[in-house]
Amino acid sequence: MEERNEDNSSQDLLNTVVSDIKSDKHEELTEKLLDCQPAETANLLESMPPTERQVLWEAIPDEQEGDVLSYMHTEARATIIDNMDQDDLVAAVNSMEISDQAEVLEDLSSDISEIILNTLDIDHRQRIETVLNFEADTAGRLMSTDVVSIRQEVTLSVVLRWLRRHSSLPPHTDALMVIDENNHYVGKLNLSDLVTNSKDEIVSNIMHTDADTILVETKVNDIANLFERRELFSVPVLEKEGQLLGRITIDDVVDIIREQADETLLKSAGLKEEEDLFAPVLPSAKRRAFWLGINLVTVFLAAWVIGQFEEALEKIVALAVLMPIVASMGGIAGSQTLTLTIRGLALDQIARSNIRWLTIKEISVGALNGLIWAVIVAVVSYLWFENQGVSIIIATAMILNLLAGSLSGVAIPLILHKIGIDPALAGAVILTTVTDVIGFLSFLGLASLFLL
């Protein structure tokens, strides 16, 4: 119920904002945006066609522009940046967190990036360049370098006095990182331990030396899985030698999970993760044309298989009526297995030690479902066409295709993953081809052998 209310509230806000834009109510629009979180404003911008998007952007307060841009997807964000004044762009980027700055700078031209970098002090620029040196989708690119670190030999009273000199702590600070004189990580001091222990206690006596850490090369998928399994709030990021570089917090992981969900959904349809829903017609059509072409090739392959049994289709009309059932049931069974296998790969639940068990299990599930639905379809087919031969053949073909679909649902993503192709992007197209070809081939082939 709460999710439904939240969805309705978001839609109501979108409708109201669009109405204000069309009515030129700029003051009311600005007031509404002041009450919105940056992520909400970013979603509003991505929910609008280009003209309305630009009007809404101009109504956003200057101090919010950097935060809003950091929440937008790359392609939609580019439509805003392309129309920004250079000074405004510099100010917006400078207000972002370092990981967000690195992401935006990478998307800008080298000239604009260099202008922005030259406006930063030396320390800030070095921190951004350090982040940019790491590969995308790794801890080094995701981490925040804004870390509060202390030494292990001091007392808690010293730590408390030092903290009071700060006007604020970095967001989501649940612990202080303990380092040695060479900036090597040695432990973690939880804030709860800091305020509940004696002020005369030494940091080294109460810090946690066994807390989880992440190497800078760690992939974002592994980071998300670690946070989920251990219920973490923040984790230090280290170099191989143990030097403290930064930290990753739960809000970073929430972003990872959201992006992965978007990516999986879009790639299953052959779309880019960053595609702008309200992008112009021609660029959108160009991007989608490739996978439509791939799908067309697979359809022609299935049509060619059907064409090989033209004689059987002409003599037995029931075959033409019933053959889509076999292909469709195999495709659905395969899609179920494919989805679960891709999910298992994403969560690192599949390894050489359990692939055989998983394959046997899915084939068994396909065989059981094949037997159950084959009987049902055979009975319906017989009542419909009163042809015992057709009923037996469609039942046999359905069992074969559900077995093929289940086996393909496991094998295809594993093979694609092994050769470095994203299963979410290509798996569904290949699976559909396999189940269509095997479904038509088994049904029409058996009919040609035994009914003609």
N, C-alpha and C positions, 0 to 999 in steps of 0.2 A: 504494500500500500504506500509506503514512504517513497519507493522508487517511482511509482506511478505519479504521486504528487510532485516529485522533483521534476519528472519529465514534463508534466503539464506546466509547471512554473517556468521551465526553460522555454517552452513553446510560447507561453503567454508573453514572456519578456521579448522574445524574437518578434512576435507579431506587433507588440507595442513599439519597439524600436523601429521596425519597418514603417509603421504608421507615422511615427514622428518624423522620419526622414522624408516621406512623401508629402507631409504637411509643412515641411520646413520649420519644425519646432526644435530648433537647435539648442535652446536653453534647457528645455525639458530633457532632451537627449543627453546633454552633458551631465545633468543631475542624476539621471539613471546610471550612467557609466561610473559615477563616483561611488555608487553603492555596490558595484560589481567587483568581484575578484578578477585579477588579470587573466586567469584561465577562462572565466566566463566571457570576458570581453573578447578574447582570442577566438572562442567558439562562435560568438556572434559575427565576428568579421569573416570567418570561414563559411558562415551560413548565408552569405549575401553575394549577389552578382557584383561584377566589378564596379559599376557606377555607385551603387549604394554602399559598397565596401569602402570606397574612398571618402564618401561623405561621413560615414561613421568614424573612420580613422581620424579625420580632421576634428572631430568632436572629443576625442580622447585627450585628457589632460597630459601635458608634456611630461610630467614626472612619472606617468604610468606607461609611457610608450615602450621603454626598454623591457619591462616585465611582460607586457602584452606580446611583443615580438618574440620573446623567448618561448612562449607557449604555442606559437603558431607552427604549423607544418611548413616545410621548406618551400614548397611551390606556392602556397598561399602567401607566405611571408614575402616572397620575391615580388609579388604584385604590389605590395605596400612599399617595399624598399626602393623599387624602381622609380616611384613617384616622390620620394622624400628629398628634401633639401639636404645638401651635404652636411651642413652644420647640425641639423636636426638628427641626421643619422649618426653622426659622431657622438652626440649627447646621449642618444638612446642606447647605443652599444656600450658606451662607458658606464652606464648605470646597471648593466647586467652582471650576473655572476660570471666568473671566469670560464666555467665549462660552457655556458651559453654564448659568451663572447667568442670563444674558439669556434663553436659551431657556425655562428653567423659570419665570422670573418672568412671561414673556409668557402662560404657560398658567394662572397663578394669578389669583385675583380681585384687583381693584385694592387692596382693603383689606389683604390679606395681603402683596401685593407692596410696598406702601408701608411696612408694618411691618418687612419684611426690609431694605429700602433704608435705613430710619432707623437700623438697627443697624450700618451700615457707616460707615467714616470718609469724609470729604468726597472725598478723592482717589479712593477705590475706587468710591464711588457715581457720581462723574462719569464714570469709565471705563465702568461698566455702562450708564449712560444714553446715553453716546456710541454704544456698540454697538447699543443698542435703537433708536436713531434711524435706523439703516440698514435697508434692505429685507431681508426674508428671502431666503435663497438667494443672497446676495452675499458678497463678500470681507469687507465691513465687519461682517457678522453672524458670520462664521466665524472671523475672525482672533483671535489672542491678542495682548493689549496688553502682555504680559510680554516686553519686548525689552531686550537689553543693547546700548546704543549708546555710541559713543566719538567723539572729535573727530579730525580728519584731521591736525592739526599736531603731535600728540604722538608720542613715540617708543614702540617696542614695550615697552621696559622700564617705562615709565609705565603702559602698559596692563596688563602682567603684575602690577605691584604693586597696581593698582586691583582686578584680578580676585581677587587673593588675600584681599582684604578680605571677599569674599562667601563665605558658607558653602557655597553651591551655585549652579549656573547653571540657568536655566529648562530644562525638558525639551526634548530634541531640538535643543539649541543647537549648530550646526555652524559658525556664523560670527557675528561682531559687526557691527552696523550702524553705518556711519560717517555722521555728520551734521555740519552746520555750526552756527553760533551761533543760527540761527533754526529749528533742528530740521528742516531740509530734508535729505532723503537725498542723499548724494553718492557712496556706494559701499559695498562689503561686504568685510570682512576675515575670511578663512577662518581657523579655529583652526589648521589645518595650517600656514598661512603664518606665523601668529603664533609658533609654537614652533620653526619651522625656519629662521627668518631671524635676523640679528644683532639684539641688543637695542637697538642704537643706531639701527636703521633707523626712518625716519619712516613713519607709517601711510599717508600719501598716496602714498608711493612703491610700496607693494606691494598696496594695496587694489584691488579689482576694480570698475571704474566701469561696466562693460558687463554686469553681472549682471542676470538677469531681475527685473522688478518687476511688481506687480499693482496696478491702480487699485482703490480701495475699492468702486466700483460693479460690478466684474467678477462675472459670474454663476458659480455653483459648477461648472457643466458646463465652462465655459471653463478654470477653474482646474484641474480634474481632467485635462483634455486637455493643458494646458501641462506639468503635472508628468510625465505619461506620455511626452510627446514629448521633453522635455529631461532626463529622469531627475534631477529636482531633489529636494532634501532640505528646503529651506526657502526662502521668498521673502518679501521685505518688501512690506507693503501701504502704498500712498501715496495722499494726496489729489491732486486734479488739479494743485495748485500745487507738488507735490513734497514735502509735509510727511510725515514718517514717522509712521504711526499704529499699526502692529503688524506681525505676521508670520503666515504660514500655513506649517505644517510637514506632512511626509509623513503623519503620523498623522491629521491633519485630512482629508487627501485620501482615505485609506483609508476613513474614515467616510462620505465623499461617495459613493465607489464602492459601498460596502455598501448605503447607503440607496437609491441609484439602482437597484441590482439588485432590492432588495425592492419598490421602487415599480413597476418595470416588470412584475415577476411578478404583483403583486396587481392592478394596473390592467388587465392583459390579461384578468382575470376580472371586472372591474368592481368591485373592492374598494378600500377606502382603504388608503393606504400604512401608516397608523398603526394599522390594525385589530388589536385584541387577540384572539389565537387562542382564549383562554379567557374571553372576555367573556360575560356572561349571554345567554340565548337571545333574549329579546325585542329588545334593541338590535341584535344581530347580524342577526336576521331582518329587522328594519326597514331596515337599510342595504342588504341584498342584494335586497330586494324590488323596488327601482327598476329595476335592470338585468335582473332576471327579467321584469319587465313590458315593458321595451323589447324583449327577445328574443322575448316572446310575440307582440308586434305584428308583428315580422318573420316569425315562423313563420306567422301568419295570412295575411300577404301571400303567402308561398310557397304556402300551401294554396289561396288564392284563384286563383292562377295555375294550379295543378293542376286546380281545379274547372272551369276554362274548357274543359278537354279531356276531360270526362266521357265523351262518346260514343266517343272514340278509346280510352280505357282499357277501356271495356266490351267493345269489339269485338276488341281486341288485348291479351290478358292479358300478353304479354311486355313491353309498355310499362311496366306497373305494377311488374313485377319488376326491370326494368333501370334505371328512371329515377333511383333514388338514386345509382347509380354516376356518372352525369354530374355531378350536383351536388357529390358528395363529392370527386371528382378535381379539379374546378375550385376548390373551397374549399381543398384542401390546397396546390395550386399557388399560389393567391393568398396563403395564409398564409405560405408560404416567402418570397415576395417582400415581403410586408408587414413581416415580422420584420427582414429585411435593410435595408429602407428606413428603418424606425424607428431601427435601430441607426446607420445612416449619418447620420440627422438628429441623433441624440444626440451623435455624435462630430464633428459639423460637417464631414462629408465630402461633403455634397450642397449644391451651389450652382447658380445659373442656368446657369453655364458647362457643367455636366455632366449636367443633368437630361435633356436630349434623348438623349444617348448611353445613359444608364442606362435610359430608357424603351424605346428600340429594342432594347437588349440583353435586357431582361426579356421583351419581346414575342417576340423570337427564341427565347429559351429556352422560353417557353410553346408556341410553334409546333412546335419540335422535339420536345418531350416529348409534345405533343398528337398529332403524327403517329405517334410510336412506340407510345404506349399505345392510340391509336385503332385501329391495326391489330390489336393483341393482343386488345382487347375485341371488335372486330368478329368475329374468328375464333372466340373463345369463345362469343359470342352466336349465331353461325351453328350451331356444333356443338350448342348447347343447344336452340335453338328451330327450327333449320332454316328460317329466314326471312331470305332475302337482303336484303329491303328494310329490315327492322329492323336488321340488322347495319350496313348502309351509313349509316342515319340516326343510330344511336348513335355511330358513328365520327365523323360530321360534327359532331354536337352536342358531342362531347367536345373536338374541336379548337377549336370556337368558345368553349366555356366556359373552357378552359385559357388561351386568348388573353385572354378577358375577365378572368379571375382574375389573370393576370400584369399586365395594364394597370391593374387596380384596385389591386393590391398596391403599385404605385408612386404612382398618382394620389391615392388616398384619404388616406394619411398626409401627402402634400405639401399637399393642399387643407386638411386639418384643421389642420396646422401654420401655414398661411398665415392662417387666420381665428382662430387663438389657442386651438384645442381640442387637448388632448393626444391624439396618435394612438394611444398605448398604451391609452388609456381607451375610445375609441369606435371605433377602426379595425377591430377584429375583428368587432364586431356589424354594421357597415355592409358589410364585405367578405362576410360570410356571407350577408347578404340579397342582395347583388348576384349572387354565384355561384349561389345557390339559384334565384333568379328567372330568370336567364339560362339556367341549366342546364335547368330544367323547361320554360321557354318554347321554347328551341331544339329540345329533344328531342321534346316533345309537339306543338309547332307544325309541325315538319317531318313528323312522322308523320301529322298530320291532313291536311296538304297532299298528301302523296304516297302514302299507304297506304290512305286511305279512299275 
